[in-house]
């Protein structure tokens, strides 16, 4: 049984305390006094961001995937050549100092794109102030990845005229976070905590299979395993994997498969899940299943990210690892 004293010992920065408050942080962000922004004649949205900020773009790509809005994700220095005056670039850098994101903002400004930026300050806010670019200052909650709900719901509040998600769906997503929090927060360290159960199973290298529409949850889970647990992880679309990646299970492996399944996956995808699970069972391959809740795409992905992120924090603590530091990333930044 994991004791709270262990959590405090191996998570001295208090990441778990922020995660315990994710539903509250989400609600406060959405009910804040942030001023909404109106943009006209937008036919293309680019979400620019790296790391934890990039995960925000992944979420909105999934949310907007069933609309007529053309969405591009940029995780790097260069904007696509398709941007123009009808393009809205949404740039997010929690630290405010991400050089790749700042580069895309400078390019967007020169190309005449519409712009809005989100950060906790830093060079990005300075750039926005200098050139009259719309900017929203959102404080950091412990670290960029833990700040996820504050930024997601601040963006939903600010861009409610651009991102077609109804207020009722946004409220529902927050309510579902509140429901999940009672099960997975540090107030419940019993065997009934699904994040803690998964944390005890996670080990070695993880491969995460996901269906179309839930890629954002898979990417975020991979990133959290890498940053919080300090372990390797991979992701594969389940349909594509059945045409190549599945062959790797013929050999001996320390890789452990996790299946993230949507409540309303396409019928052929559901069929593929069954075949894949039967193959694993017939070959004595241990795997773990995760199922999304039966709600809209925003609720499904936010809910999955919350559950899976908490699992990586618990796993780190069980293995006596501080989930907060990301020393190799700090090394890279110092040498750029």
C-alpha positions, -999 to 999 in steps of 0.1 A, spaced: 0 0 0 14 34 -10 15 58 20 10 95 17 43 100 36 61 83 6 44 107 -18 56 137 2 91 123 5 96 115 -32 76 144 -46 89 173 -26 79 199 -52 42 189 -46 33 179 -82 6 156 -67 -10 185 -49 -15 203 -82 -29 172 -98 -53 168 -68 -66 202 -78 -69 198 -115 -107 200 -115 -106 232 -94 -78 247 -116 -99 239 -147 -130 255 -133 -112 286 -121 -96 291 -155 -128 288 -174 -147 311 -150 -119 336 -149 -122 372 -161 -101 366 -192 -113 387 -221 -125 367 -251 -111 376 -285 -130 378 -317 -113 368 -350 -131 370 -383 -126 351 -416 -104 323 -401 -101 292 -422 -69 278 -407 -57 275 -371 -21 267 -363 -13 256 -327 23 262 -319 40 248 -288 65 223 -275 65 197 -248 36 202 -223 25 232 -243 25 211 -275 1 186 -258 -24 214 -258 -23 217 -295 -27 179 -298 -59 181 -277 -74 209 -299 -66 190 -331 -87 161 -318 -115 184 -306 -116 202 -340 -111 171 -361 -148 167 -368 -153 204 -378 -146 222 -411 -117 241 -396 -83 232 -410 -59 226 -381 -21 223 -381 1 214 -352 36 229 -352 62 215 -328 93 233 -341 106 265 -356 88 267 -390 52 275 -400 37 257 -429 37 275 -463 -1 274 -463 -4 302 -437 -18 336 -447 -40 365 -434 -68 340 -428 -47 319 -405 -49 322 -367 -17 311 -350 -23 301 -313 11 301 -297 16 285 -262 47 285 -241 41 280 -204 75 293 -195 73 321 -221 109 314 -232 105 285 -257 127 295 -286 109 273 -312 75 288 -303 89 324 -303 103 317 -337 69 308 -351 53 339 -335 79 361 -352 72 344 -386 35 347 -381 38 384 -374 59 389 -406 35 368 -427 4 388 -416 -13 360 -397 -37 366 -369 -20 359 -335 -28 351 -299 -3 339 -274 -5 322 -240 24 321 -215 33 329 -179 54 358 -190 89 356 -203 102 366 -237 70 357 -254 50 383 -234 77 409 -241 75 402 -278 37 405 -277 38 437 -258 63 452 -282 43 444 -313 8 447 -300 0 410 -302 -28 396 -281 -14 378 -251 -29 361 -221 -8 356 -190 -15 323 -173 5 314 -142 25 282 -140 12 255 -117 43 237 -105 57 230 -140 44 232 -177 29 197 -178 10 201 -145 -3 235 -159 -23 217 -186 -58 223 -174 -52 260 -166 -41 266 -202 -67 244 -219 -96 261 -202 -81 296 -206 -78 290 -243 -114 277 -244 -125 309 -226 -104 332 -248 -113 316 -281 -149 306 -276 -159 323 -308 -133 303 -328 -133 268 -311 -168 254 -315 -172 237 -281 -204 244 -263 -205 257 -228 -224 227 -217 -197 204 -231 -170 224 -214 -189 223 -181 -194 186 -185 -157 180 -190 -149 198 -158 -176 178 -139 -161 146 -152 -127 157 -139 -143 162 -105 -158 127 -106 -125 111 -116 -106 131 -90 -124 113 -62 -112 80 -76 -75 89 -85 -64 117 -62 -41 112 -32 -72 111 -10 -78 76 -23 -47 54 -20 -66 22 -19 -68 -6 -45 -99 11 -60 -77 39 -74 -73 31 -112 -43 53 -116 -25 37 -88 -33 2 -100 -19 11 -135 12 26 -118 20 -7 -101 18 -25 -134 38 0 -155 74 -12 -159 103 -13 -184 94 1 -219 58 9 -227 41 8 -261 8 26 -262 -18 16 -289 -45 42 -296 -74 46 -321 -80 75 -344 -93 105 -323 -74 97 -291 -39 104 -304 -37 134 -280 -41 112 -250 -15 87 -263 11 114 -270 5 130 -236 8 96 -218 41 88 -237 55 122 -227 45 118 -191 61 84 -189 93 99 -202 92 130 -180 77 117 -148 89 81 -147 121 87 -167 113 56 -188 111 50 -226 77 48 -242 63 46 -278 30 51 -294 13 34 -324 -21 38 -341 -37 4 -336 -49 0 -372 -15 9 -387 3 -13 -361 -17 -43 -373 1 -39 -407 36 -37 -393 43 -32 -356 25 -63 -344 52 -85 -360 77 -73 -334 58 -94 -308 72 -126 -323 105 -119 -306 114 -117 -269 107 -83 -255 106 -63 -222 81 -39 -238 46 -38 -222 15 -30 -243 -12 -6 -232 -45 -4 -252 -63 30 -250 -98 23 -263 -125 48 -271 -161 43 -260 -173 49 -295 -145 37 -317 -153 29 -353 -168 -6 -356 -138 -19 -376 -115 -5 -349 -134 -23 -322 -130 -55 -342 -93 -49 -345 -90 -44 -307 -106 -78 -302 -83 -96 -326 -52 -79 -311 -62 -88 -275 -69 -124 -286 -34 -125 -301 -18 -112 -269 -37 -138 -248 -28 -167 -271 8 -157 -269 9 -151 -231 16 -114 -236 7 -93 -206 -12 -61 -215 -33 -34 -199 -66 -19 -211 -78 17 -207 -113 27 -217 -124 62 -223 -156 76 -207 -188 78 -228 -188 116 -234 -178 141 -261 -142 142 -273 -131 170 -250 -143 151 -219 -128 118 -231 -93 132 -238 -91 154 -207 -103 125 -185 -78 101 -200 -49 125 -196 -58 131 -160 -60 94 -152 -28 85 -171 -7 114 -159 -15 105 -123 -4 69 -130 30 81 -140 34 103 -109 24 73 -87 48 50 -106 77 74 -101 70 77 -63 67 39 -60 101 36 -76 115 63 -54 119 88 -82 111 125 -80 87 131 -110 95 169 -111 131 173 -125 138 170 -162 176 173 -161 183 162 -197 159 189 -210 176 215 -189 209 203 -203 197 207 -239 183 242 -231 216 253 -216 235 243 -248 211 259 -273 
